[in-house]
Amino acid sequence: MSVNTLRAGHKSVLEKIFPDEVLTSPEELVVYSSDASLKRGTPLAVVRPDRVDQVQALLCWANDEIMPVYIRGSGTNLVGDCVPVRPGIVVSTLKMNRILEISGTDFVAVVEPGVNTAEFQAACEARGLYYPPDPATVKAATIGGNVVTCAGGMRALKYGVTRDFVLGVEVVLPGGDVVMFGGRNHKNVVGLDVARLIVGSEGTLGFVSKIWLKLLPKPEASASLLAGFASCEHALKAVDAIFQAGILPCALEYIGDKIIDIMTCAGEVPWPEGVRSVLLVRLDGSREALRHESERIEKAMPNIVWSVSGSGAEEEPLWEVRRRINPTVFTLGPDKIVDDVTVPRGRILEAIIEFEKIAAGHQTTFLNFGHVGDGNIHVNLMYDASDPDQAVRAEKTRQEINKAVIALGGTQSGEHGVGISKDITLQIPLRELEIMRGIKKMFDPKGIMNPGKGY
């Protein structure tokens, strides 16, 4: 039977394990009751470990008490991953924030889960090394949060997602045992690849206390192209043309017509009148190769209405357009449902047309942009949550879009995860769910790790 209140004895145990690092006041707890999803739960207490032995002691006690435990980095997750949906203990990783090693000979880094992603990338690049995963929240996010959600980002097209850079993990299990899967070797096929199972597990299997990451040589240079088209169809044909030309960009982003309209109304934009879809392309590599590829990529794309390119410092103003999307869309409504659906690359146009039709049927404002190079479409539904009718219509739109995604052979999430925001049973058949639940039970027999999430 699970615990619903924090008794005096519980608080005493926590204060013994975490001297001066137990938060229990209502003002402190409200901060940890939600994440970027804005969904709320009930934290009974928040603890902030800075050592693995503290985590071991906590998970031993919590397992005995059947006390729910929720691991939290910086709370940037959009699907309620770290929301305490059942009353329990929130564990902040932010004091376990040490970069333990960056090796330029092994091309491996070892970090704790609370390391800030952007700071880690900067530390690598200062040594001529490169850690590519770049989720949109990179300046705020933690490596541990990226690992348990298998974060993606714009550079995933060329380099892959977080899972492709995790060589090994140290995990504290419910009960307090510490286990290690994988390590610092770039190739390892001994036993099951459990490290890759931990990545994307959304905190449901254990506490990731140490991470071994693969690094790459830092690219010599980069170059970007911002191209405008008269329609979505023309832009997506240009995407096909880029790949057919034998070019794999570092990033390939799409911006749809409604976002172009609101950005044009909101302020100065670089494109002229008549542009209805935009592609943002980034290449990286040697300077000599980039000059050649930049020319090839612009020639390869048909039906360009307008384009501008740049390299080095000249690139940032081009990518500022992409960064402005999120704050600008709120001119169409005070609230937003965000989904990160993914469809097979060849069905993107079909998907967008279907999503438009569904949204129109419910009179819901639908905006789309995203990582078009790997079929990852960011679906934004704008509405006013204070209007019950709008809220119902927006949620119905979301559910129908998710069903359409699955019918197209896609997935409900390419990088945000499931959390409490998505119905995994829409996509995963019962037998597969049973296998996942069996794995969960092996790691966490009493179900204390992030209960109520995913499977």
C-alpha positions in Angstrom: 0.0 0.0 0.0 1.5 3.4 -1.0 2.0 6.3 1.3 -0.1 9.5 0.9 1.3 11.7 3.6 4.7 12.6 4.9 4.8 11.6 8.5 7.1 13.0 11.1 9.1 9.7 11.0 9.5 10.1 7.2 10.8 13.6 7.5 13.3 12.6 10.2 14.7 9.8 8.0 15.0 12.2 5.0 16.7 14.9 7.1 19.2 12.3 8.4 20.1 11.3 4.8 20.0 14.8 3.4 21.2 17.3 6.1 19.9 20.8 5.2 18.7 19.6 1.8 15.1 18.6 2.5 12.3 21.0 1.3 8.8 20.6 2.8 7.3 24.1 3.0 4.3 24.8 0.7 6.2 27.6 -1.0 9.1 25.3 -1.9 7.0 22.4 -2.9 4.9 24.3 -5.4 7.9 24.8 -7.6 8.4 21.1 -7.8 4.8 20.2 -8.3 5.0 20.8 -12.1 7.2 21.0 -15.1 7.1 22.7 -18.5 3.9 20.8 -19.2 2.2 22.9 -16.5 0.4 19.8 -15.2 0.5 19.5 -11.4 1.0 16.9 -8.8 1.7 16.6 -5.1 5.3 16.4 -3.8 5.4 15.4 -0.1 9.1 16.6 0.1 12.0 17.5 -2.2 15.5 16.2 -1.6 18.7 17.3 -3.2 21.5 14.7 -3.1 25.1 15.5 -4.1 26.4 11.9 -3.6 25.5 8.5 -4.8 25.4 7.0 -1.3 22.6 9.4 -0.4 20.5 8.2 -3.4 21.2 4.6 -2.3 19.9 5.3 1.2 16.9 7.1 -0.2 15.9 4.3 -2.6 16.4 1.6 0.1 14.1 3.5 2.5 11.5 4.4 -0.2 11.4 0.8 -1.4 10.7 -0.4 2.1 8.0 2.3 2.6 6.6 1.9 -0.9 7.1 5.7 -1.3 6.8 7.0 -4.8 10.0 8.7 -6.1 10.2 11.2 -8.9 13.6 12.2 -10.4 13.8 15.8 -11.7 16.5 17.7 -13.5 15.6 21.3 -14.5 11.9 20.5 -15.2 11.9 21.5 -18.9 10.0 18.4 -19.9 6.8 19.0 -21.9 4.8 15.9 -21.1 4.7 15.8 -17.3 7.5 13.3 -16.9 8.6 14.5 -13.4 5.1 15.6 -12.1 4.4 13.7 -8.9 1.0 12.3 -10.0 0.8 10.2 -6.8 2.1 11.9 -3.6 5.8 11.2 -3.2 9.4 12.4 -2.9 10.9 14.5 -5.7 14.6 14.1 -6.1 16.4 17.0 -7.7 19.6 16.1 -9.5 20.9 19.7 -9.8 23.6 19.2 -7.0 25.0 16.2 -8.8 26.4 18.4 -11.5 30.1 17.5 -11.9 31.8 16.8 -15.2 34.1 14.0 -14.0 36.1 13.6 -17.2 36.5 14.8 -20.8 39.0 12.6 -22.6 40.4 13.8 -25.9 42.1 10.4 -26.4 39.2 8.1 -25.7 36.7 10.6 -27.0 34.6 9.9 -23.9 33.1 12.1 -21.2 31.9 11.0 -17.8 29.3 13.2 -16.1 26.8 13.3 -13.3 23.1 13.7 -14.2 22.7 17.3 -13.1 25.3 18.7 -15.5 23.9 21.5 -17.7 23.8 20.4 -21.3 25.0 23.8 -22.8 27.8 24.1 -20.3 28.9 20.6 -21.0 28.9 21.2 -24.8 31.0 24.4 -24.2 33.5 22.5 -22.1 33.9 19.9 -24.8 34.3 22.4 -27.6 37.0 24.3 -25.6 39.0 21.0 -26.0 38.2 20.7 -29.7 35.6 18.0 -29.0 31.9 17.9 -29.9 28.7 16.6 -28.2 26.0 17.1 -30.9 22.6 16.5 -29.2 20.9 19.9 -28.9 17.3 19.9 -27.5 15.5 23.2 -27.8 15.9 23.7 -24.0 19.7 23.1 -24.2 20.6 26.1 -22.1 18.4 25.0 -19.2 18.3 21.2 -19.6 20.5 18.6 -17.9 22.3 15.7 -19.3 20.5 13.3 -17.0 17.1 14.7 -18.2 18.2 14.4 -21.8 19.2 10.8 -21.2 16.0 9.6 -19.5 13.9 11.3 -22.2 16.2 10.4 -25.1 16.2 14.1 -26.1 16.7 14.9 -29.8 17.1 18.4 -31.3 17.9 19.9 -34.6 21.2 18.2 -35.1 19.6 14.7 -34.8 19.2 14.5 -38.5 23.0 14.0 -39.1 24.2 12.9 -35.7 21.4 11.1 -34.0 19.6 11.5 -30.7 20.9 11.2 -27.1 20.7 7.4 -27.2 23.3 7.4 -30.0 25.9 9.1 -27.6 25.3 7.1 -24.4 28.0 4.5 -24.0 27.2 3.5 -20.4 25.2 4.3 -17.4 25.5 3.8 -13.6 22.0 3.3 -12.1 20.8 3.1 -8.5 17.9 0.6 -8.3 15.0 0.6 -5.9 16.4 -1.0 -2.8 19.7 0.8 -3.2 21.8 -1.5 -5.4 24.1 0.2 -7.8 24.6 -1.4 -11.2 26.4 -0.4 -14.4 25.5 -1.1 -18.0 28.0 -0.4 -20.7 31.1 1.8 -20.1 33.7 3.8 -22.0 34.1 1.5 -25.0 32.7 2.7 -28.3 31.9 -0.9 -29.3 30.5 -3.5 -26.9 28.3 -6.4 -27.8 28.7 -8.5 -24.6 25.3 -9.2 -23.1 22.1 -7.3 -23.6 22.4 -3.5 -24.4 20.6 -2.4 -21.2 22.2 1.0 -21.3 20.1 1.8 -24.4 17.0 0.5 -22.5 17.7 3.0 -19.7 17.9 5.9 -22.2 14.3 7.1 -22.8 12.9 5.1 -19.8 11.6 8.4 -18.3 12.8 7.7 -14.8 10.7 4.5 -14.4 13.5 2.0 -13.9 16.0 3.6 -11.6 18.2 6.7 -10.8 20.8 7.4 -13.4 23.8 8.5 -11.3 26.6 8.6 -13.8 26.8 8.7 -17.6 29.5 7.8 -20.1 29.1 9.8 -23.3 30.6 9.4 -26.8 32.3 12.5 -28.2 33.3 13.5 -31.7 35.9 15.8 -33.2 34.6 19.4 -33.4 33.7 20.3 -37.0 36.0 22.9 -38.5 33.1 25.2 -39.8 29.4 25.5 -40.5 27.2 27.2 -43.0 23.5 27.9 -43.1 20.8 28.6 -45.8 17.4 30.1 -45.2 15.1 29.4 -48.2 11.6 30.5 -49.0 9.0 28.7 -51.1 5.5 29.5 -52.4 3.9 26.5 -50.7 4.4 23.6 -48.3 4.5 21.2 -51.2 7.4 23.1 -52.8 9.3 23.2 -49.6 8.9 19.4 -49.0 10.0 18.7 -52.6 13.1 20.7 -51.9 13.8 18.4 -48.9 13.7 15.4 -51.2 16.0 17.2 -53.6 18.6 17.8 -50.9 18.8 14.1 -50.1 18.7 13.1 -53.7 21.8 15.3 -54.2 23.6 13.1 -51.8 23.8 15.8 -49.0 23.1 15.1 -45.4 22.6 18.4 -43.5 23.5 18.8 -39.9 20.0 20.3 -39.4 17.0 20.8 -41.7 14.0 22.7 -40.3 10.6 23.6 -41.7 8.3 26.5 -40.9 4.7 26.4 -42.1 2.5 29.1 -43.5 0.5 30.2 -40.5 3.7 30.7 -38.4 5.1 32.8 -41.3 2.0 34.9 -41.2 2.1 35.6 -37.5 5.9 36.3 -37.5 5.4 38.7 -40.4 2.7 40.5 -38.5 4.7 40.5 -35.3 7.8 42.2 -36.6 10.5 42.4 -39.2 11.2 39.2 -41.1 13.9 38.5 -43.7 11.7 37.0 -46.4 9.7 38.9 -49.0 5.9 38.8 -49.7 4.9 35.6 -51.4 6.9 33.2 -49.2 4.5 30.6 -47.7 7.0 28.0 -46.4 10.6 28.2 -45.1 13.4 25.7 -44.9 16.4 26.3 -42.7 19.5 24.2 -43.6 22.7 23.9 -41.7 25.8 22.1 -42.9 29.0 21.4 -41.0 32.4 20.0 -41.9 35.6 21.3 -43.4 35.6 24.9 -44.9 36.6 23.6 -48.3 33.8 21.0 -48.4 31.2 23.5 -47.1 31.8 25.9 -50.0 31.1 23.1 -52.5 28.1 21.7 -50.6 26.5 25.1 -50.1 26.5 25.7 -53.8 25.2 22.2 -54.6 22.4 22.4 -52.1 21.0 25.7 -53.4 21.2 24.5 -57.0 19.5 21.2 -56.1 16.4 22.8 -54.6 13.6 23.5 -57.1 11.1 26.4 -56.8 13.0 28.6 -54.5 11.3 32.0 -54.2 14.0 33.6 -52.1 17.1 32.6 -50.2 19.9 34.0 -48.0 23.0 32.2 -46.7 25.8 32.8 -44.2 28.6 31.1 -42.3 30.1 31.6 -38.9 28.7 34.6 -37.1 26.5 35.3 -40.1 24.4 32.2 -39.4 23.0 33.3 -36.0 20.5 35.9 -37.4 19.1 33.1 -39.7 18.5 30.8 -36.8 17.1 33.5 -34.7 14.0 33.1 -36.9 13.6 29.5 -35.6 14.1 30.6 -32.0 11.4 33.2 -32.3 8.7 30.8 -33.2 7.7 29.7 -29.7 7.2 33.2 -28.1 5.5 34.5 -31.3 2.8 31.9 -31.6 1.1 33.0 -28.4 -0.3 36.0 -30.3 -2.9 33.5 -31.5 -4.0 32.3 -28.1 -2.9 32.2 -24.4 -2.6 28.4 -24.3 -0.9 25.8 -26.4 -0.9 22.0 -26.8 2.4 20.8 -28.1 3.0 17.4 -29.6 6.2 16.1 -31.4 4.7 13.5 -33.7 6.9 11.7 -36.2 5.9 10.1 -39.5 7.9 8.4 -42.2 9.7 11.1 -44.1 7.9 10.3 -47.4 4.5 11.0 -45.8 5.1 14.4 -44.2 3.0 16.4 -46.7 0.2 13.8 -46.4 0.4 14.2 -42.6 0.3 18.0 -42.6 -2.7 18.1 -45.0 -4.5 15.6 -42.7 -3.7 17.5 -39.6 -5.0 20.7 -41.2 -8.3 19.0 -42.0 -8.7 17.6 -38.5 -8.0 21.0 -36.9 -10.4 22.8 -39.2 -13.1 20.3 -38.4 -12.8 21.2 -34.7 -12.3 24.9 -35.4 -8.9 24.7 -33.7 -5.8 26.8 -34.7 -3.1 24.4 -36.0 0.5 25.5 -36.4 3.3 23.3 -37.6 7.1 23.4 -37.8 9.9 21.1 -36.9 12.7 18.7 -37.8 11.4 17.9 -41.2 14.6 16.0 -42.2 13.7 13.1 -39.9 9.9 13.4 -40.2 9.5 15.0 -36.7 6.6 17.6 -36.9 5.9 19.9 -34.0 2.1 20.2 -33.8 1.0 23.3 -32.0 -2.7 23.8 -31.1 -3.5 27.3 -29.9 -6.6 27.9 -27.7 -7.8 29.6 -24.6 -8.0 27.1 -21.6 -10.4 29.4 -19.7 -13.0 28.7 -22.4 -14.2 25.1 -21.7 -15.5 24.7 -25.3 -12.1 25.6 -26.8 -10.3 23.3 -24.4 -12.5 20.4 -25.3 -12.1 21.0 -29.0 -8.3 21.4 -28.7 -8.0 18.1 -26.9 -10.2 16.3 -29.4 -8.0 17.7 -32.2 -5.0 16.4 -30.4 -6.4 12.9 -30.0 -7.5 12.7 -33.7 -4.1 13.9 -34.9 -2.4 11.2 -32.8 -4.6 8.6 -34.3 -3.9 9.9 -37.8 -0.2 9.8 -37.0 -0.4 6.1 -36.1 -2.5 5.3 -39.2 0.3 6.9 -41.3 2.8 4.5 -39.7 4.2 7.2 -37.4 4.8 7.6 -33.7 3.2 9.9 -31.1 6.6 11.2 -29.9 9.9 11.7 -31.6 11.7 13.3 -28.7 9.5 14.7 -25.9 8.4 11.3 -24.5 5.1 10.1 -23.1 4.8 11.1 -19.5 1.2 11.7 -18.5 0.3 13.6 -21.7 0.0 10.8 -24.2 -2.1 7.5 -24.3 0.6 4.9 -25.1 -2.1 2.3 -25.7 -3.1 4.1 -28.9 0.3 3.0 -30.4 1.6 0.0 -28.5 -0.3 -3.3 -28.7 -1.2 -5.2 -25.5 1.4 -7.9 -25.8 4.2 -5.4 -26.3 2.9 -3.4 -23.3 3.0 -6.6 -21.2 6.7 -7.1 -22.1 7.5 -3.5 -21.1 5.6 -3.8 -17.8 7.5 -7.1 -17.1 10.8 -5.2 -17.6 9.6 -2.5 -15.3 8.7 -5.1 -12.6 12.2 -6.6 -12.9 13.8 -3.2 -12.1 11.2 -1.9 -9.8 9.1 -4.7 -8.2 7.1 -2.3 -5.9 6.5 0.3 -8.6 8.0 3.3 -6.7 9.9 4.9 -9.6 7.9 7.6 -11.4 4.6 5.7 -11.1 1.7 6.6 -13.4 3.9 7.3 -16.4 4.0 5.8 -19.8 3.5 2.1 -19.7 
